Amino acid sequence: MDQRLFFPATQRNFDPIAKVFANILPEMGSILEIASGSGEHGVRFQERFPKINWQTSDPNPFYRESINAWITYKGLTSKMAQPLNLDVEARPWPIPFQVRETIQAIVCINMTHITPWSATKALLAEASELLHKDQFLMLYGPFQKDGQHTSYSNEQFDQSLKLNNRSWGIRDLTEISLEAIKHRFQIREVIPMPANNFSVLLYLK
């Protein structure tokens, strides 16, 4: 039985995100991906940047099965470790020694709007403990700017998220920045992406 999951959004946004990574990822080391979902991103980023060790994670066992299936399907079992059972709010995170000692960046794609605000706060807090000066946390997804949605479609999307779960919703970059400062992060760049999304680069001071 093929346990691979296919997320249309992952297929659409891979190339734009990879172009951002091409300019900022180090040549070697470990990248920790939070909330890896289906695993499609993880295996493709591992293929695109073969000198990096791409460590996936997700708290959902159904998604971790998909990630492992993608790793096997792509023939990456000798290169990629199994996904970590990692819930951002369950601190400290269960990071293997090899990843902890070689970590260069943390990546979180399309998580902040489908989790409570407490998850974003935990992400910033724990990332600041794992990363070193001038290393980055990258957030990808839809965001508000100065309390305003950047498109009508995002406003509708935000309303649908809140109908599904009142604690969900598109986060405001100002609110994220204020929380990030508490953990020695600074938003250095906000890159417009397709479909009214952004890549937000937070560097540890």
Residue frames as a rotation matrix with the C-alpha (Angstrom) as fourth column:
MET 1
0.577 0.817 0.000 0.00
0.817 -0.577 0.000 0.00
0.000 0.000 -1.000 0.00
ASP 2
-0.343 -0.669 0.660 1.36
0.649 -0.677 -0.348 3.39
0.679 0.309 0.666 -1.03
GLN 3
0.234 0.412 -0.881 1.25
0.955 -0.266 0.130 5.64
-0.181 -0.872 -0.456 2.04
ARG 4
-0.818 -0.573 0.058 2.46
0.570 -0.792 0.220 8.76
-0.080 0.213 0.974 0.23
LEU 5
0.290 0.864 -0.411 0.24
0.683 -0.488 -0.543 11.81
-0.670 -0.124 -0.732 0.55
PHE 6
-0.513 -0.376 0.771 -0.01
0.829 -0.451 0.331 14.47
0.223 0.809 0.543 -2.16
PHE 7
0.133 0.505 -0.853 -0.72
0.623 -0.712 -0.324 18.08
-0.771 -0.488 -0.409 -1.20
PRO 8
0.533 0.125 0.837 -1.44
0.825 -0.298 -0.481 20.36
0.189 0.946 -0.262 -4.21
ALA 9
0.986 -0.151 0.063 -0.09
-0.162 -0.962 0.222 23.46
0.027 -0.229 -0.973 -2.43
THR 10
0.404 -0.888 0.221 3.22
-0.019 0.234 0.972 21.70
-0.915 -0.397 0.078 -1.86
GLN 11
0.090 -0.330 0.940 3.60
0.917 0.396 0.051 21.05
-0.389 0.857 0.338 -5.56
ARG 12
0.725 0.306 0.617 2.80
0.583 -0.749 -0.315 24.67
0.365 0.588 -0.722 -6.40
ASN 13
0.945 -0.260 0.199 5.11
-0.319 -0.871 0.373 26.39
0.076 -0.416 -0.906 -3.96
PHE 14
0.686 -0.718 0.116 8.18
0.552 0.617 0.560 24.15
-0.474 -0.321 0.820 -4.11
ASP 15
0.162 -0.684 0.711 10.04
0.927 -0.142 -0.347 25.95
0.339 0.716 0.611 -6.88
PRO 16
0.499 0.021 0.866 9.51
-0.025 -0.999 0.039 29.49
0.866 -0.042 -0.498 -5.49
ILE 17
0.944 -0.173 0.281 10.67
-0.290 -0.032 0.956 28.39
-0.156 -0.984 -0.081 -2.04
ALA 18
0.578 -0.766 0.281 13.65
0.743 0.636 0.207 26.53
-0.338 0.089 0.937 -3.49
LYS 19
0.302 -0.446 0.842 14.71
0.580 -0.615 -0.534 29.74
0.756 0.650 0.073 -5.25
VAL 20
0.740 -0.023 0.672 14.73
-0.478 -0.721 0.501 31.53
0.473 -0.693 -0.544 -1.90
PHE 21
0.882 -0.394 0.260 16.70
0.027 0.593 0.805 28.71
-0.471 -0.702 0.534 -0.30
ALA 22
0.582 -0.689 0.432 19.28
0.775 0.308 -0.553 28.78
0.248 0.656 0.713 -3.11
ASN 23
0.261 -0.450 0.854 20.31
0.047 -0.878 -0.477 32.24
0.964 0.165 -0.208 -1.88
ILE 24
0.317 -0.030 0.948 20.36
-0.827 -0.498 0.261 31.62
0.465 -0.866 -0.183 1.86
LEU 25
0.994 0.081 0.073 21.03
-0.107 0.851 0.514 27.97
-0.021 -0.519 0.855 2.70
PRO 26
0.165 -0.979 0.121 24.54
-0.806 -0.063 0.589 27.01
-0.569 -0.195 -0.799 3.75
GLU 27
-0.075 -0.268 -0.961 26.37
-0.875 0.480 -0.066 24.42
0.479 0.835 -0.270 1.71
MET 28
-0.463 -0.157 -0.872 26.49
0.147 0.957 -0.250 21.84
0.874 -0.244 -0.420 4.50
GLY 29
-0.927 0.110 0.358 24.91
-0.374 -0.204 -0.905 21.04
-0.027 -0.973 0.230 7.85
SER 30
-0.674 0.736 -0.059 21.44
0.738 0.671 -0.071 20.11
-0.013 -0.092 -0.996 9.03
ILE 31
-0.758 0.592 0.275 18.17
-0.489 -0.794 0.362 21.88
0.432 0.140 0.891 8.31
LEU 32
-0.843 0.537 -0.032 15.28
0.391 0.571 -0.722 21.13
-0.369 -0.621 -0.692 10.66
GLU 33
-0.713 0.688 0.134 11.86
-0.221 -0.402 0.889 21.30
0.665 0.604 0.439 9.05
ILE 34
-0.854 0.500 0.142 8.94
-0.121 0.075 -0.990 21.82
-0.505 -0.863 -0.004 11.44
ALA 35
0.107 0.992 0.072 5.49
-0.220 0.094 -0.971 20.45
-0.970 0.088 0.229 10.50
SER 36
-0.773 -0.602 -0.202 6.68
-0.341 0.126 0.932 18.65
-0.535 0.789 -0.302 7.38
GLY 37
0.140 0.947 -0.290 3.20
-0.840 -0.042 -0.541 17.39
-0.525 0.319 0.789 6.49
SER 38
0.935 0.341 -0.093 3.19
-0.330 0.747 -0.577 14.96
-0.127 0.571 0.811 3.57
GLY 39
0.312 -0.901 0.300 6.98
0.221 0.376 0.900 14.98
-0.924 -0.215 0.316 3.24
GLU 40
0.704 0.007 0.710 6.92
0.709 0.044 -0.704 16.11
-0.036 0.999 0.026 -0.39
HIS 41
0.884 -0.410 0.223 8.87
-0.379 -0.910 -0.170 19.26
0.273 0.066 -0.960 0.45
GLY 42
0.563 -0.687 0.459 11.44
-0.515 0.142 0.845 17.44
-0.646 -0.713 -0.274 2.54
VAL 43
0.323 -0.453 0.831 12.47
0.527 0.815 0.240 14.87
-0.786 0.361 0.502 -0.05
ARG 44
0.715 -0.029 0.698 12.57
0.656 -0.318 -0.685 17.41
0.242 0.948 -0.209 -2.88
PHE 45
0.843 -0.473 0.258 14.66
-0.519 -0.841 0.155 19.86
0.143 -0.264 -0.954 -0.87
GLN 46
0.426 -0.706 0.566 17.00
-0.184 0.545 0.818 16.99
-0.886 -0.452 0.102 0.00
GLU 47
0.408 -0.226 0.884 17.35
0.829 0.499 -0.255 16.23
-0.383 0.837 0.391 -3.70
ARG 48
0.847 -0.018 0.531 17.82
0.305 -0.802 -0.514 19.90
0.435 0.597 -0.674 -4.65
PHE 49
0.421 -0.708 0.567 20.43
-0.800 -0.584 -0.134 20.51
0.426 -0.397 -0.813 -1.92
PRO 50
0.699 -0.013 -0.715 22.21
0.018 1.000 0.000 17.14
0.715 -0.013 0.699 -1.59
LYS 51
-0.365 -0.923 -0.120 25.04
0.198 0.049 -0.979 18.31
0.910 -0.381 0.165 0.68
ILE 52
-0.490 0.302 0.818 22.57
-0.804 -0.519 -0.290 19.29
0.337 -0.799 0.497 3.39
ASN 53
-0.884 0.299 -0.360 20.94
0.399 0.883 -0.248 16.87
0.243 -0.363 -0.900 5.82
TRP 54
-0.498 0.789 0.360 17.22
-0.571 -0.611 0.548 17.67
0.652 0.067 0.755 5.69
GLN 55
-0.958 0.148 -0.244 15.56
0.280 0.645 -0.711 16.58
0.052 -0.750 -0.659 8.95
THR 56
-0.366 0.910 0.198 11.78
-0.187 -0.280 0.942 16.38
0.912 0.307 0.272 8.72
SER 57
-0.979 0.147 -0.142 9.33
0.177 0.259 -0.950 16.32
-0.103 -0.955 -0.279 11.62
ASP 58
-0.392 0.902 0.179 5.61
-0.488 -0.369 0.791 16.21
0.780 0.223 0.585 12.33
PRO 59
-0.691 0.161 0.705 3.43
-0.670 0.224 -0.708 15.39
-0.271 -0.961 -0.047 15.35
ASN 60
0.387 0.920 -0.068 0.88
-0.851 0.328 -0.410 13.54
-0.354 0.217 0.910 13.20
PRO 61
-0.254 -0.538 0.804 1.74
-0.222 0.841 0.493 9.81
-0.941 -0.053 -0.333 12.81
PHE 62
0.603 0.544 0.583 -0.28
0.477 0.341 -0.810 9.66
-0.639 0.767 -0.054 9.58
TYR 63
0.920 -0.321 -0.224 1.96
-0.390 -0.702 -0.596 12.35
0.034 0.636 -0.771 8.10
ARG 64
0.059 -0.955 0.291 5.12
-0.828 0.116 0.548 10.71
-0.557 -0.273 -0.784 9.41
GLU 65
0.122 0.059 0.991 4.11
0.282 0.955 -0.091 7.52
-0.952 0.290 0.100 7.58
SER 66
0.939 0.255 0.232 3.78
0.299 -0.266 -0.917 9.57
-0.172 0.930 -0.325 4.39
ILE 67
0.615 -0.776 -0.139 7.18
-0.775 -0.627 0.079 11.18
-0.148 0.059 -0.987 4.95
ASN 68
-0.149 -0.678 0.720 8.82
-0.435 0.699 0.568 7.79
-0.888 -0.229 -0.399 5.38
ALA 69
0.429 0.382 0.818 7.03
0.523 0.634 -0.570 6.51
-0.736 0.673 0.073 2.28
TRP 70
0.991 -0.096 -0.088 8.34
-0.130 -0.662 -0.738 9.46
0.012 0.743 -0.669 0.27
ILE 71
0.248 -0.958 0.144 11.88
-0.856 -0.147 0.495 8.92
-0.453 -0.247 -0.857 1.58
THR 72
-0.130 -0.232 0.964 11.71
0.053 0.969 0.241 5.27
-0.990 0.083 -0.114 0.50
TYR 73
0.727 0.517 0.452 10.10
0.471 0.104 -0.876 6.10
-0.500 0.850 -0.168 -2.86
LYS 74
0.908 -0.395 -0.142 12.86
-0.410 -0.761 -0.504 8.62
0.091 0.516 -0.852 -3.65
GLY 75
0.625 -0.696 -0.354 15.63
0.513 0.708 -0.486 6.21
0.589 0.122 0.799 -2.65
LEU 76
0.125 -0.544 0.829 16.82
-0.375 -0.800 -0.468 8.50
0.918 -0.252 -0.305 0.14
THR 77
0.922 0.336 -0.194 16.82
0.027 0.442 0.897 6.06
0.387 -0.832 0.398 3.05
SER 78
0.279 -0.895 -0.348 20.63
0.942 0.325 -0.081 6.19
0.186 -0.305 0.934 3.31
LYS 79
-0.559 -0.489 0.669 20.60
0.465 -0.853 -0.236 9.99
0.686 0.179 0.705 3.28
MET 80
-0.260 0.573 0.777 17.54
-0.572 -0.740 0.354 11.11
0.778 -0.352 0.520 5.21
ALA 81
-1.000 -0.020 0.015 16.70
-0.023 0.491 -0.871 10.17
0.010 -0.871 -0.491 8.78
GLN 82
-0.326 0.940 -0.101 13.18
0.860 0.340 0.382 9.23
0.393 0.038 -0.919 9.75
PRO 83
-0.071 0.373 0.925 10.88
-0.052 -0.927 0.370 12.16
0.996 -0.022 0.085 10.62
LEU 84
-0.956 -0.271 -0.109 10.89
0.115 -0.006 -0.993 13.26
0.269 -0.962 0.037 14.23
ASN 85
0.080 0.960 -0.268 7.75
0.831 0.084 0.549 13.03
0.550 -0.267 -0.791 16.34
LEU 86
-0.814 -0.511 -0.275 7.88
0.580 -0.724 -0.373 16.72
-0.008 -0.464 0.886 17.19
ASP 87
0.432 0.894 0.119 5.09
0.833 -0.446 0.328 18.89
0.346 -0.042 -0.937 18.58
VAL 88
-0.177 -0.621 0.764 6.33
0.283 -0.775 -0.565 22.49
0.942 0.116 0.313 18.78
GLU 89
0.307 0.381 0.872 4.54
-0.639 -0.597 0.486 23.04
0.706 -0.706 0.060 22.10
ALA 90
0.987 -0.071 -0.147 6.08
0.150 0.745 0.649 19.94
0.063 -0.663 0.746 23.72
ARG 91
0.422 -0.866 0.267 9.38
-0.451 -0.457 -0.767 21.43
0.786 0.203 -0.584 24.86
PRO 92
-0.175 -0.707 -0.685 12.23
-0.646 -0.443 0.622 20.71
-0.743 0.551 -0.379 24.82
TRP 93
0.634 0.407 -0.657 12.06
-0.773 0.341 -0.534 19.28
0.007 0.847 0.531 21.32
PRO 94
0.620 -0.376 0.688 13.42
0.004 0.879 0.477 15.73
-0.784 -0.293 0.547 20.83
ILE 95
0.789 -0.389 -0.476 16.31
-0.601 -0.323 -0.731 16.71
0.131 0.863 -0.489 18.57
PRO 96
0.840 -0.535 -0.087 18.98
0.539 0.842 0.022 14.02
0.061 -0.065 0.996 17.96
PHE 97
0.417 -0.765 -0.491 22.52
0.292 -0.398 0.870 14.99
-0.861 -0.506 0.057 18.94
GLN 98
-0.415 -0.641 0.645 23.79
0.800 0.080 0.594 14.87
-0.433 0.763 0.480 15.35
VAL 99
0.179 0.564 0.806 21.14
0.815 -0.544 0.200 17.35
0.552 0.621 -0.557 14.20
ARG 100
0.910 0.203 -0.362 21.52
0.397 -0.678 0.618 19.57
-0.120 -0.706 -0.698 17.25
GLU 101
0.205 -0.936 -0.288 25.28
0.388 -0.192 0.901 19.81
-0.899 -0.296 0.324 16.75
THR 102
-0.703 -0.532 0.471 25.09
0.598 -0.083 0.797 20.55
-0.385 0.842 0.377 13.02
ILE 103
0.295 0.943 0.154 21.91
0.897 -0.218 -0.383 22.59
-0.328 0.252 -0.911 12.72
GLN 104
-0.793 -0.579 0.192 22.17
0.603 -0.695 0.392 25.58
-0.093 0.427 0.900 10.43
ALA 105
-0.798 0.600 0.062 18.57
-0.556 -0.772 0.309 26.72
0.233 0.212 0.949 10.06
ILE 106
-0.665 0.708 0.237 14.95
0.373 0.590 -0.716 25.91
-0.647 -0.388 -0.657 10.91
VAL 107
-0.913 0.384 -0.136 12.19
-0.289 -0.375 0.881 25.96
0.287 0.844 0.453 8.31
CYS 108
-0.613 0.787 0.070 8.45
0.348 0.348 -0.870 26.08
-0.709 -0.510 -0.487 8.99
ILE 109
-0.966 0.235 -0.109 6.12
-0.184 -0.328 0.926 26.06
0.182 0.915 0.360 5.99
ASN 110
-0.295 0.954 -0.044 2.37
-0.431 -0.092 0.898 26.69
0.853 0.284 0.438 6.27
MET 111
-0.444 0.141 -0.885 2.01
0.702 0.668 -0.246 26.01
0.556 -0.731 -0.396 9.98
THR 112
-0.977 -0.113 -0.181 1.43
0.210 -0.642 -0.737 29.30
-0.033 -0.758 0.651 11.80
HIS 113
-0.618 0.786 -0.010 -2.10
-0.759 -0.594 0.268 29.89
0.205 0.173 0.963 10.47
ILE 114
0.236 0.725 -0.646 -3.40
-0.406 0.678 0.613 26.36
0.883 0.118 0.455 11.17
THR 115
-0.206 -0.273 -0.940 -2.20
0.786 0.525 -0.325 26.18
0.582 -0.806 0.106 14.77
PRO 116
0.797 0.472 -0.376 -2.91
0.603 -0.597 0.529 28.30
0.025 -0.649 -0.761 17.85
TRP 117
0.701 -0.533 0.474 -0.81
-0.359 -0.838 -0.411 31.42
0.616 0.118 -0.779 18.46
SER 118
0.675 -0.435 0.596 0.81
-0.570 0.206 0.796 29.49
-0.469 -0.876 -0.109 21.33
ALA 119
0.711 -0.422 0.563 2.42
0.568 0.816 -0.105 27.20
-0.415 0.394 0.820 18.72
THR 120
0.612 -0.495 0.616 4.12
0.337 -0.542 -0.770 30.14
0.715 0.679 -0.165 16.99
LYS 121
0.650 -0.359 0.670 5.33
-0.709 -0.603 0.365 31.42
0.273 -0.712 -0.647 20.36
ALA 122
0.702 -0.380 0.602 6.76
-0.139 0.756 0.640 27.98
-0.699 -0.533 0.477 21.19
LEU 123
0.745 -0.415 0.523 8.39
0.662 0.354 -0.661 27.78
0.089 0.838 0.538 17.77
LEU 124
0.578 -0.523 0.627 10.21
-0.170 -0.828 -0.534 31.09
0.798 0.202 -0.567 18.29
ALA 125
0.646 -0.298 0.703 11.24
-0.758 -0.137 0.638 30.21
-0.094 -0.945 -0.314 21.84
GLU 126
0.688 -0.369 0.624 12.64
0.115 0.906 0.408 26.77
-0.716 -0.209 0.666 21.06
ALA 127
0.763 -0.414 0.496 14.27
0.557 0.031 -0.830 27.85
0.329 0.910 0.254 17.79
SER 128
0.642 -0.524 0.560 16.20
-0.511 -0.837 -0.199 30.49
0.572 -0.158 -0.805 19.71
GLU 129
0.571 -0.417 0.708 17.60
-0.593 0.387 0.706 27.74
-0.568 -0.822 -0.026 21.94
LEU 130
0.631 -0.264 0.729 18.73
0.457 0.886 -0.075 25.59
-0.627 0.381 0.680 19.00
LEU 131
0.705 -0.317 0.634 20.13
0.560 -0.300 -0.773 28.18
0.435 0.900 -0.034 16.62
HIS 132
-0.052 -0.803 -0.593 23.26
0.875 -0.323 0.361 30.30
-0.481 -0.500 0.720 16.94
LYS 133
0.064 0.023 -0.998 23.97
-0.022 -0.999 -0.025 33.90
-0.998 0.023 -0.064 16.08
ASP 134
-0.369 -0.130 -0.920 23.19
-0.794 -0.471 0.385 34.82
-0.483 0.873 0.070 12.44
GLN 135
-0.966 0.214 0.145 21.38
0.256 0.864 0.434 31.55
-0.032 0.456 -0.889 11.78
PHE 136
-0.722 0.688 -0.068 17.79
-0.679 -0.687 0.260 31.82
0.132 0.234 0.963 10.61
LEU 137
-0.531 0.753 0.389 14.26
0.382 0.622 -0.683 30.60
-0.757 -0.214 -0.618 11.12
MET 138
-0.948 0.251 -0.194 12.19
-0.290 -0.437 0.851 30.78
0.129 0.864 0.487 7.95
LEU 139
-0.363 0.915 0.176 8.41
0.168 0.250 -0.953 31.04
-0.916 -0.317 -0.245 8.11
TYR 140
-0.991 0.117 -0.072 6.38
-0.090 -0.156 0.984 30.57
0.103 0.981 0.165 4.95
GLY 141
-0.420 0.908 -0.001 2.70
0.898 0.415 -0.147 31.20
-0.133 -0.063 -0.989 4.43
PRO 142
0.120 0.538 0.835 0.07
0.489 -0.764 0.422 33.95
0.864 0.357 -0.354 4.38
PHE 143
-0.468 -0.267 -0.843 0.56
0.873 -0.290 -0.392 36.83
-0.140 -0.919 0.368 6.82
GLN 144
0.759 0.639 0.124 -1.12
0.642 -0.766 0.019 40.08
0.107 0.065 -0.992 7.66
LYS 145
-0.462 -0.857 0.231 0.80
0.771 -0.516 -0.373 43.35
0.439 0.006 0.899 7.54
ASP 146
-0.982 0.026 0.185 0.04
-0.114 -0.869 -0.481 46.05
0.149 -0.494 0.857 10.12
GLY 147
-0.611 0.770 0.183 -3.23
-0.072 0.177 -0.982 44.36
-0.788 -0.613 -0.053 10.98
GLN 148
0.245 0.693 -0.679 -4.42
-0.795 -0.257 -0.549 44.21
-0.554 0.674 0.488 7.38
HIS 149
0.378 -0.057 0.924 -4.79
0.372 0.923 -0.095 41.28
-0.848 0.380 0.370 5.04
THR 150
-0.538 -0.707 -0.459 -2.73
-0.186 -0.431 0.883 41.55
-0.822 0.561 0.100 1.88
SER 151
-0.904 0.329 -0.272 -5.53
-0.252 0.104 0.962 40.30
0.345 0.939 -0.011 -0.36
TYR 152
-0.057 0.971 0.231 -9.26
-0.990 -0.086 0.115 39.69
0.131 -0.222 0.966 -0.31
SER 153
0.377 0.168 -0.911 -8.67
-0.289 0.956 0.057 35.96
0.880 0.241 0.409 -0.81
ASN 154
-0.648 -0.658 -0.382 -6.50
0.212 0.326 -0.921 35.88
0.731 -0.678 -0.072 2.31
GLU 155
-0.705 0.472 0.529 -9.24
-0.707 -0.519 -0.480 37.65
0.048 -0.713 0.700 4.27
GLN 156
0.376 0.868 -0.325 -11.73
-0.841 0.467 0.273 35.00
0.389 0.170 0.905 3.16
PHE 157
0.054 -0.474 -0.879 -9.24
0.049 0.880 -0.472 32.26
0.997 -0.018 0.071 3.96
ASP 158
-0.880 -0.402 0.253 -8.72
-0.180 -0.209 -0.961 33.70
0.439 -0.891 0.112 7.44
GLN 159
-0.224 0.891 0.395 -12.46
-0.975 -0.210 -0.079 33.67
0.012 -0.402 0.915 8.07
SER 160
0.538 0.415 -0.734 -12.71
-0.502 0.857 0.117 30.04
0.677 0.305 0.669 6.96
LEU 161
-0.414 -0.765 -0.493 -9.83
0.094 0.503 -0.859 29.09
0.905 -0.402 -0.137 9.26
LYS 162
-0.864 0.085 0.496 -11.52
-0.487 -0.390 -0.781 30.68
0.127 -0.917 0.378 12.24
LEU 163
0.217 0.974 -0.064 -14.78
-0.950 0.226 0.214 28.91
0.223 0.014 0.975 11.44
ASN 164
0.363 -0.172 -0.916 -12.90
-0.104 0.969 -0.223 25.63
0.926 0.176 0.334 11.52
ASN 165
0.165 -0.377 -0.912 -10.99
0.948 0.315 0.042 26.48
0.272 -0.871 0.409 14.71
ARG 166
0.928 0.334 0.162 -11.29
0.285 -0.920 0.268 29.77
0.238 -0.202 -0.950 16.60
SER 167
0.611 -0.759 -0.224 -7.64
0.071 -0.229 0.971 29.60
-0.788 -0.609 -0.086 17.68
TRP 168
-0.108 -0.625 0.773 -6.40
0.908 0.254 0.333 29.46
-0.405 0.738 0.540 14.08
GLY 169
0.876 0.461 -0.140 -5.91
0.336 -0.794 -0.507 32.38
-0.345 0.397 -0.850 11.72
ILE 170
0.418 -0.723 0.550 -3.47
0.647 -0.188 -0.739 34.32
0.638 0.665 0.389 9.57
ARG 171
0.322 -0.389 -0.863 -0.86
0.862 -0.256 0.437 35.90
-0.391 -0.885 0.253 11.86
ASP 172
0.991 0.009 0.132 0.26
0.054 -0.939 -0.341 39.49
0.121 0.345 -0.931 11.72
LEU 173
0.319 -0.948 0.010 3.92
0.590 0.190 -0.785 40.16
0.742 0.257 0.620 10.97
THR 174
-0.026 -0.295 0.955 4.04
-0.511 -0.817 -0.266 42.95
0.859 -0.495 -0.129 13.55
GLU 175
0.732 0.368 0.574 2.83
-0.680 0.339 0.650 40.56
0.045 -0.866 0.499 16.24
ILE 176
0.868 -0.477 -0.139 5.35
0.448 0.872 -0.199 37.94
0.216 0.111 0.970 15.13
SER 177
0.115 -0.871 0.477 8.14
0.216 -0.447 -0.868 40.53
0.970 0.203 0.137 15.15
LEU 178
0.204 0.022 0.979 7.32
-0.808 -0.561 0.181 41.64
0.553 -0.827 -0.097 18.69
GLU 179
0.929 0.141 0.342 7.32
-0.316 0.784 0.534 38.05
-0.193 -0.604 0.773 19.92
ALA 180
0.710 -0.704 -0.021 10.51
0.492 0.517 -0.700 37.29
0.503 0.487 0.714 17.97
ILE 181
0.168 -0.658 0.734 12.37
-0.356 -0.735 -0.577 40.14
0.919 -0.165 -0.358 19.65
LYS 182
0.659 0.143 0.738 11.75
-0.752 0.122 0.648 38.48
0.003 -0.982 0.188 23.03
HIS 183
0.795 -0.326 0.511 13.83
0.180 0.932 0.314 35.54
-0.579 -0.158 0.800 21.77
ARG 184
-0.035 -0.925 -0.377 16.64
-0.109 -0.372 0.922 37.50
-0.993 0.073 -0.088 20.11
PHE 185
-0.225 0.031 0.974 15.22
0.904 0.379 0.196 37.13
-0.363 0.925 -0.114 16.60
GLN 186
-0.272 0.171 -0.947 14.91
-0.238 -0.965 -0.106 39.95
-0.932 0.196 0.303 14.11
ILE 187
0.605 0.497 0.622 12.91
0.532 0.329 -0.781 39.88
-0.592 0.803 -0.065 10.88
ARG 188
-0.361 -0.853 -0.377 15.56
0.123 -0.444 0.887 40.67
-0.925 0.273 0.265 8.29
GLU 189
-0.901 0.056 -0.431 13.59
-0.431 -0.237 0.871 40.08
-0.054 0.970 0.238 5.12
VAL 190
-0.079 0.920 0.385 9.98
-0.023 0.384 -0.923 39.52
-0.997 -0.082 -0.009 4.02
ILE 191
-0.905 -0.373 -0.205 9.91
-0.236 0.040 0.971 38.11
-0.353 0.927 -0.124 0.51
PRO 192
0.082 0.970 -0.228 6.65
-0.837 -0.056 -0.544 38.21
-0.541 0.235 0.808 -1.50
MET 193
-0.866 -0.286 0.410 5.76
-0.090 0.896 0.435 34.79
-0.491 0.340 -0.802 -2.88
PRO 194
-0.773 0.610 -0.177 3.06
-0.168 0.072 0.983 33.46
0.612 0.789 0.047 -5.23
ALA 195
-0.074 0.894 -0.441 -0.57
0.500 0.416 0.760 33.15
0.863 -0.165 -0.478 -4.11
ASN 196
0.425 0.271 0.864 -0.29
-0.380 -0.812 0.442 36.03
0.822 -0.516 -0.242 -1.59
ASN 197
0.846 -0.269 -0.460 2.23
0.525 0.571 0.632 34.20
0.093 -0.776 0.624 0.59
PHE 198
0.653 -0.692 0.308 5.52
-0.650 -0.721 -0.240 35.39
0.389 -0.044 -0.920 2.08
SER 199
0.363 -0.667 -0.650 8.86
0.674 0.670 -0.312 33.95
0.644 -0.325 0.693 3.08
VAL 200
0.838 -0.034 0.544 9.79
-0.365 -0.777 0.513 35.57
0.405 -0.629 -0.664 6.39
LEU 201
0.213 -0.869 -0.447 13.43
0.464 0.493 -0.736 35.33
0.860 -0.050 0.508 7.40
LEU 202
0.911 0.064 0.408 14.17
-0.329 -0.485 0.810 35.77
0.249 -0.872 -0.421 11.09
TYR 203
0.160 -0.939 -0.305 17.83
0.151 0.328 -0.932 35.83
0.976 0.103 0.194 12.10
LEU 204
0.746 0.047 -0.665 19.11
0.651 0.160 0.742 35.25
0.141 -0.986 0.088 15.59
LYS 205
0.661 -0.486 0.572 21.05
-0.329 -0.872 -0.362 38.20
0.675 0.051 -0.736 17.00
